Every structure is written in structure tokens, then in C-alpha cells.
Amino acid sequence: MGQTTEHTNIAWHPAFIGAASFDFRKERDQFQLISEHNLSKEPLRIDLLVLKMDAGFQSTNDIARIFRKHNIIEYKSPDDGLTIDDLYKTLSYAYLYKGTADKINEIPASELSVSLFRERFPKKMVSLLREEGAKVIKTASGIYEVTDLKPLPLQIIVTKELDQAAHTGLRLLSRNATDEDIVTFLEQLKTTDHPGDLANGDAILQASIAANLLTYDNLRRRDNKVCEALKYLMQDQLDLANENGIKEGIKEGELKTQQKIALKM
């Protein structure tokens, strides 16, 4: 859609943490989400560690269906690929997380799970997994369980395929956000006054608006229901876009002046 330039710096990972937190808002007391959990003194970090507070709790969130006590999450932004090596690296993070506990077998392997999130289905990676003898089974919209590969429960979450009503925050982490996803998310955000939900919603929208400025701007102009909310939320982004446009114009003018001077010389 040509929404942004390829050099736009979008904070996808904070937005993903916000989207994951918003996704689990109805069960916020049952999960502890820890962003960028350090695995060692070196910069080895898990994107998101989700701790299940009650091992016997049965979540109604389909993403958490395979969750155990300790759940390792790897997130790939819309600008990143997801390769077979990324999958094995994430599995190694899970084993390293287990191995760096304070006590021997403090974290049993039976209490671990691994999830990889990406906007698009990783066809090449899944093909290689199947060549290795793994089974990749779709268990719900956008959720693919990988079996017969490793002893840990493993799943691939394709965010653009997720159920809209249940996971609209995750679906918005895209450079191709739809009007329907935006409106659905704003409607859900209006139903909560929890400070954490509002902060997470802001993180999601900051990234989504930056990646889909034209879509949001057009929706703001067309739909009176969301006009005021988007006008407020988008003001900073619109100001920045205008400022960048002015700067580009100045640079272009300076370049033309320099070229004229060079010709005269």
C-alpha cells in the first residue's frame, strides 16, 4: 500500500508486548508476562516469558492452549523473516532458560512450552520441518502446532490469520492493517478502563498507525465513530509526517541550489 518508507523505525517489539498483554487481559491474574527476560550476563534475551501462575488453570485463550508453567515466546516483526534456524534458536533459549535456573531441575522440561509469532505463514520453514519428520497441524485460526520434533510443546502463531474478535490487537501488528481490525480494536479498547489495557493499547496503536498512516488517516476522515479517537491518537504521527515532509522539501531545495552552484562553477 506504500504506507511508510522502508527506513521508518517502528517499535514493533514493544507493540507486540502490548498486544500480548491486551490479548490476555481477561485472564491477567493467571499469567505473568516478562519482557526481554535475560538468559545470561551476555545479551541473550527471550522476547517474552509468560509464567502461568496456577499450573492447573485452564485458559480460554486458544493461544495458551499448549501453555505450561514457563512459556518461551519469540516474536518476528512484519519486517523480519522466520527461518528454521530461528526456530531452533528459540528452542535453545528454552533449554538455556531451564539450565540457568538456581537449582537442579528447578524448571522441569515438562513445564516448558515454545511459541513463535509472525504475521505471515512461514512456508519454507514449515516445509523443512516436515522434511525432518515433524507434523504441523492447524489447531485453530492462525495457530499451528508442531509435533514429533522435540519433547517441548511447540506452536507457530500466524497473527494475520488469528480470530479477529479474540486477537485483534495482535492482528494490528501489520503494515496492512484493515479498517475492520482497527474499528474492532478501538471498540474493545473503549470497553476497558484498566490502566494496563490502555497503556498496551497505546503501544499497539503507536506502531500500527506509524506503519499504516494512510489507512488510519482515511478511516479517520470517513468514519465519524472513530474520527475523534483517531484524531487524538494520530496527532503526533501526523505532525511527525508533516515535519518529515518539510525536512525532505528543505533537503531537496538545498540539493537543487548546490547543483546550480556546481554548474556555475
C-alpha positions in Angstrom: 0.0 0.0 0.0 3.0 2.3 0.2 2.1 3.3 3.7 5.6 4.0 5.0 9.1 4.2 3.7 11.4 1.2 4.3 13.6 3.3 6.6 10.7 4.1 9.1 11.8 3.0 12.6 8.7 1.3 14.1 8.8 -0.1 17.7 7.2 -3.4 16.8 8.5 -5.3 19.8 7.0 -3.0 22.5 3.8 -3.1 20.5 3.9 -6.9 20.5 4.3 -6.9 24.3 1.3 -4.6 24.5 -0.7 -6.7 22.1 0.1 -9.9 24.0 -0.8 -8.3 27.3 -4.0 -6.9 25.8 -4.8 -10.4 24.4 -4.6 -11.9 27.9 -6.4 -9.0 29.6 -9.4 -11.2 30.6 -7.0 -13.6 32.5 -4.5 -11.1 33.7 -4.3 -12.6 37.1 -3.4 -16.0 35.7 -0.3 -15.1 33.7 2.8 -13.0 34.4 4.4 -11.6 31.3 8.1 -10.7 31.4 9.5 -8.8 28.5 13.1 -9.5 27.3 14.0 -11.9 30.0 17.8 -12.2 30.3 19.2 -15.7 29.9 22.8 -14.7 30.9 25.0 -11.8 31.6 25.5 -11.6 27.8 22.8 -10.1 25.7 20.8 -13.3 25.2 17.1 -12.5 25.8 13.8 -14.1 25.4 11.4 -11.8 23.6 8.6 -12.6 26.1 8.4 -15.0 29.0 4.9 -15.9 30.1 4.6 -17.5 33.6 1.4 -19.4 34.4 0.5 -18.5 37.9 -1.6 -21.6 38.6 -0.4 -24.8 36.9 -3.9 -26.3 36.9 -5.5 -23.2 35.3 -7.3 -24.0 32.0 -7.2 -20.9 29.8 -10.0 -20.0 27.4 -7.4 -18.2 25.1 -6.6 -20.6 22.2 -3.0 -19.3 22.1 -2.5 -20.5 25.6 -3.9 -24.0 25.0 -0.4 -25.6 25.0 0.9 -23.3 27.8 2.6 -24.9 30.8 4.2 -23.2 33.7 7.1 -21.5 31.8 6.3 -20.3 28.2 9.0 -19.0 25.9 7.8 -16.6 23.2 9.7 -15.5 20.1 8.2 -12.6 18.0 9.2 -11.6 14.5 8.1 -8.2 13.2 6.4 -7.8 9.8 9.9 -6.8 8.5 11.6 -10.0 9.8 11.7 -13.5 8.4 11.2 -16.7 10.3 13.6 -19.5 9.4 14.3 -23.0 10.6 17.4 -21.6 12.4 15.2 -19.1 14.2 13.0 -22.0 15.4 16.0 -24.0 16.7 17.5 -20.8 18.3 14.2 -20.3 20.2 14.2 -23.9 21.3 17.8 -23.4 22.6 16.6 -20.4 24.5 14.1 -22.6 26.3 16.7 -25.2 27.2 19.1 -22.5 28.3 16.4 -20.9 30.4 15.9 -24.3 32.1 19.6 -24.8 32.5 20.3 -21.5 34.1 17.8 -21.9 37.0 19.2 -21.6 40.5 18.6 -25.3 41.5 19.0 -28.6 39.6 15.8 -29.3 37.7 14.0 -26.4 39.3 12.3 -26.0 36.0 11.4 -29.5 34.7 11.2 -29.9 30.9 7.6 -30.9 31.4 6.8 -27.3 32.5 8.1 -25.6 29.3 6.5 -24.6 26.0 7.6 -22.6 23.0 5.6 -20.3 20.7 6.8 -18.3 17.6 4.7 -15.4 16.4 4.9 -13.9 12.9 2.4 -12.1 10.7 2.7 -14.4 7.7 2.8 -18.2 7.4 6.4 -19.3 7.2 6.0 -21.7 4.2 9.7 -22.5 3.7 10.3 -23.2 7.4 7.3 -25.5 7.7 8.4 -27.3 4.5 11.8 -28.0 6.1 10.1 -29.1 9.4 8.0 -31.6 7.5 11.2 -32.9 5.7 12.6 -33.5 9.2 9.6 -35.6 10.1 7.7 -33.1 12.1 3.9 -32.7 11.8 2.5 -29.2 11.5 -1.2 -29.2 12.4 -3.6 -26.3 12.3 -5.5 -26.4 15.7 -7.3 -23.0 15.4 -7.4 -20.0 13.1 -3.7 -18.9 12.8 -2.4 -21.5 15.3 -0.2 -24.3 14.1 1.1 -27.0 16.5 4.4 -28.7 15.7 4.7 -32.2 16.9 7.2 -35.1 16.5 10.2 -32.7 16.5 11.2 -32.0 20.1 9.8 -33.0 23.5 8.6 -29.5 24.2 5.1 -28.3 23.1 5.8 -26.0 20.1 3.4 -23.8 18.1 3.6 -21.2 15.3 1.2 -18.3 15.6 0.3 -16.5 12.3 -1.1 -13.3 13.5 -2.9 -12.2 10.4 -4.9 -15.4 10.4 -6.0 -15.2 14.1 -9.6 -14.8 15.0 -10.4 -11.1 14.8 -12.6 -10.7 17.8 -10.3 -12.7 20.1 -6.9 -11.4 18.9 -7.4 -8.1 17.1 -4.5 -6.4 19.0 -2.1 -8.9 17.5 -3.7 -8.6 14.1 -2.9 -4.9 14.1 0.8 -5.5 14.2 1.0 -5.3 10.4 1.8 -3.0 7.5 -1.5 -3.9 6.0 -4.0 -3.2 8.8 -7.6 -3.4 7.7 -10.4 -0.9 8.6 -12.3 -3.8 10.3 -9.4 -4.7 12.6 -8.9 -1.0 13.5 -12.5 -0.4 14.3 -12.8 -3.7 16.2 -9.8 -2.9 18.3 -11.0 0.6 19.1 -14.3 -0.7 20.2 -12.6 -3.2 22.5 -10.4 -0.5 23.9 -13.4 1.6 24.7 -14.8 -1.2 27.0 -11.9 -1.1 29.4 -10.7 1.5 31.9 -7.9 -0.7 33.2 -4.6 1.4 33.1 -2.6 -1.5 31.8 -5.0 -2.2 29.0 -5.0 1.5 28.0 -1.2 1.6 28.1 -0.9 -1.6 26.0 -3.5 -0.2 23.5 -1.4 2.9 23.1 1.7 0.9 22.4 -0.2 -1.2 19.8 -1.7 1.9 18.1 1.6 3.8 18.0 3.2 1.0 15.9 0.1 0.3 13.8 -0.5 3.9 13.0 3.1 4.5 12.1 3.0 1.5 9.7 -0.4 2.3 8.2 -0.7 6.1 8.3 -2.7 6.4 5.2 -5.2 3.7 6.2 -5.8 5.4 9.6 -6.0 8.8 8.1 -8.5 7.7 5.5 -10.6 5.9 8.1 -10.5 9.0 10.4 -11.9 11.1 7.6 -14.6 8.6 6.6 -15.9 7.2 9.8 -17.4 9.7 12.4 -17.5 6.9 15.0 -13.7 6.7 15.2 -12.8 10.2 14.0 -12.3 11.8 17.4 -10.4 8.8 18.9 -8.1 8.6 15.8 -7.7 12.3 15.6 -6.3 12.4 19.1 -4.2 9.3 18.7 -2.8 10.2 15.3 -1.9 13.8 16.1 1.7 13.1 17.0 2.2 10.8 13.9 0.6 13.3 11.6 2.7 16.1 13.0 5.8 14.0 12.5 4.9 13.1 9.0 4.3 16.7 8.1 7.6 17.6 9.8 9.5 14.9 7.8 7.8 16.2 4.6 9.0 19.7 5.3 12.5 18.5 6.0 12.6 16.5 2.8 11.5 19.6 0.9 14.2 21.6 2.5 16.8 18.9 1.7 15.6 18.8 -1.9 15.8 22.6 -2.2 19.3 22.6 -0.8 20.3 19.9 -3.2 19.0 21.8 -6.2 20.8 25.0 -5.0 24.0 23.1 -4.7 23.6 21.7 -8.1 23.0 25.1 -9.6 26.1 26.4 -7.8 28.2 23.5 -9.1 27.0 24.2 -12.7 28.0 27.8 -12.4 31.5 26.8 -11.2 
